[in-house]
Amino acid sequence: GIAGRAKSGASIISNCTTKGSITVRALKTRIAGIVGRGESAVAIKNWLSTMNLRSTVSGINGVGGILGATNNDNMSIDECMFSGSINNVFMCGGIAGVGANISNCLVEGQGADLSSAQISVGGTINTSSGGGIAGTAKGTLEKCIVRNTTITGVTTASLPIAGVASTFQNNGYAAKCIVSNVLLNGSTIHAVAGTVANGTGSNSENYVSEIQYYENGSVSSYTPTDNKNSLDGSTKKPEDLYERFYRARDFDMVNVWKWED
């Protein structure tokens, strides 16, 4: 939407917004609402995308609402929001298909007309494997929120669908993330993390509320593990998610997030 490739030496890319649609009609990779490919120590901050991203061919991978994919674990993504849609791709996330060091990001459905060419339910991710925030997360993934979103597709045990991230690399993990009012639909589904953290990483202090589990379109018999350090996180009632709850988990309610009753 803004740049195909952010090369090394670009220290920070910030304050960008995109809307509209991108349709991929050939076998390409690293597609995104803002930057397709990120390299080296590029910092991505303060971005908003309401793009509709879709493919008409199979095999497209590394697709994200903000970033397509990074080729290392030195970059960072902070304070970004996606409320568009992603369809018919592989290894994707609302923020990044493959992203590193993601924090304070939001994926939220709006159910709005996001494009002059099509009407799409906001925040919908349809993929062969993916997560609300990232398809694959490298390094830190913390203090992110996914809400009012549908994540659906054909899955496997190694490439599942998850509310935050499907898989992890380079000591990747998810911590202090909130998933609320989300529908997960696939053969292998988890509310927070699709797989265990990688290397020295550790999935911890993740919470979920009003999660719907479906398997191939039908209500799933899957019983999630109710634990803040599990793949499914700890279950909370909507009324539990008040401002004090977020502050207690180090959400910056002064400079980053704003509480509205």
FENKAPE-V16916 format. One record per residue. BURIAL is # if it has 24 or more other ideal C-beta (glycine too) atoms within 12 Angstrom, else .. D_FIRST is the distance of its C-alpha to the first C-alpha in Angstrom with 2 decimals. Layout:
BEGIN
BURIAL_D_FIRST + BURIAL_D_FIRST
END
This chain:
BEGIN
#_0.00 + #_3.83 + #_6.17 + ._7.70 + #_10.72 + #_12.22 + ._15.84 + ._19.08 + ._20.35 + ._17.32 + ._19.15 + ._16.72 + #_13.18 + #_13.55 + ._13.32 + #_9.67 + ._8.66 + #_6.26 + #_8.16 + ._8.84 + #_8.68 + #_7.93 + #_11.44 + #_12.67 + ._16.10 + ._17.26 + ._18.06 + #_15.07 + #_14.16 + #_11.72 + #_8.72 + #_6.60 + #_4.75 + #_4.50 + #_6.53 + #_8.11 + #_11.52 + #_13.45 + #_16.89 + ._20.10 + ._20.46 + #_16.93 + #_16.84 + #_13.88 + #_15.17 + #_14.89 + #_11.41 + #_10.97 + #_8.70 + #_10.39 + #_8.16 + #_10.56 + #_10.06 + #_13.14 + #_15.11 + ._18.16 + ._19.72 + ._21.09 + ._20.52 + #_16.75 + #_16.51 + #_14.65 + #_12.04 + #_11.02 + #_9.64 + #_8.80 + #_9.77 + #_10.68 + #_13.96 + #_16.08 + #_19.06 + ._21.40 + #_22.43 + ._22.34 + #_18.97 + #_18.52 + #_16.26 + #_17.91 + #_17.77 + #_14.44 + #_14.24 + #_12.74 + #_14.35 + #_12.58 + #_13.79 + #_13.68 + #_16.24 + #_18.27 + #_17.00 + #_18.92 + #_18.75 + #_16.02 + #_15.81 + #_14.50 + #_13.47 + #_13.58 + #_14.82 + #_16.89 + #_16.92 + #_19.63 + #_21.35 + #_19.55 + #_21.28 + #_21.35 + #_18.35 + #_18.42 + #_17.38 + #_18.99 + #_19.40 + #_19.95 + ._21.05 + ._19.37 + ._18.06 + #_14.33 + ._13.57 + ._15.80 + ._16.03 + ._17.19 + ._18.76 + #_17.93 + #_19.60 + #_17.32 + #_17.07 + #_18.28 + #_17.72 + #_19.54 + #_20.01 + #_22.78 + #_22.59 + #_20.49 + #_20.68 + #_19.66 + #_18.23 + #_18.12 + #_19.22 + #_20.87 + #_21.53 + #_22.99 + #_25.20 + #_25.02 + #_23.42 + #_25.15 + #_25.36 + #_22.50 + #_22.84 + #_21.94 + #_23.47 + #_23.77 + #_21.82 + #_22.72 + #_22.20 + #_23.85 + #_24.46 + ._26.99 + #_27.93 + ._30.40 + ._32.25 + ._30.32 + #_26.86 + #_27.26 + #_25.26 + #_25.39 + #_24.51 + #_23.07 + #_22.81 + #_24.08 + #_25.27 + #_25.76 + #_26.11 + #_27.28 + ._29.38 + #_26.70 + #_27.78 + #_26.96 + #_29.00 + #_29.44 + #_26.78 + #_27.33 + #_26.59 + #_27.78 + #_28.16 + #_26.27 + #_27.22 + #_27.19 + #_28.10 + #_28.94 + #_31.93 + #_31.35 + #_29.94 + #_30.17 + #_29.31 + #_27.91 + #_27.90 + #_28.16 + #_30.26 + #_32.27 + #_30.79 + #_30.74 + ._33.24 + ._34.36 + #_31.81 + #_33.15 + #_31.69 + #_33.38 + #_33.60 + #_31.13 + #_31.91 + #_31.23 + #_32.29 + #_32.61 + #_31.12 + #_31.71 + #_32.34 + #_32.22 + ._33.01 + ._31.95 + ._32.00 + ._35.27 + ._36.17 + #_36.48 + ._39.68 + #_37.85 + ._39.33 + #_37.00 + ._38.50 + ._38.71 + ._38.28 + #_35.80 + ._35.71 + #_35.42 + #_32.57 + #_32.81 + #_33.35 + #_35.96 + #_36.18 + #_36.26 + ._37.06 + ._34.58 + ._37.11 + ._37.14 + #_33.62 + ._34.67 + ._33.71 + ._36.42 + #_35.09 + #_31.72 + ._33.51 + ._35.82 + #_32.92 + ._31.69 + #_28.86 + ._28.72 + ._29.50 + ._29.88 + ._26.90 + #_24.16 + #_25.10 + ._26.97 + ._29.60 + ._30.14 + ._33.08
END
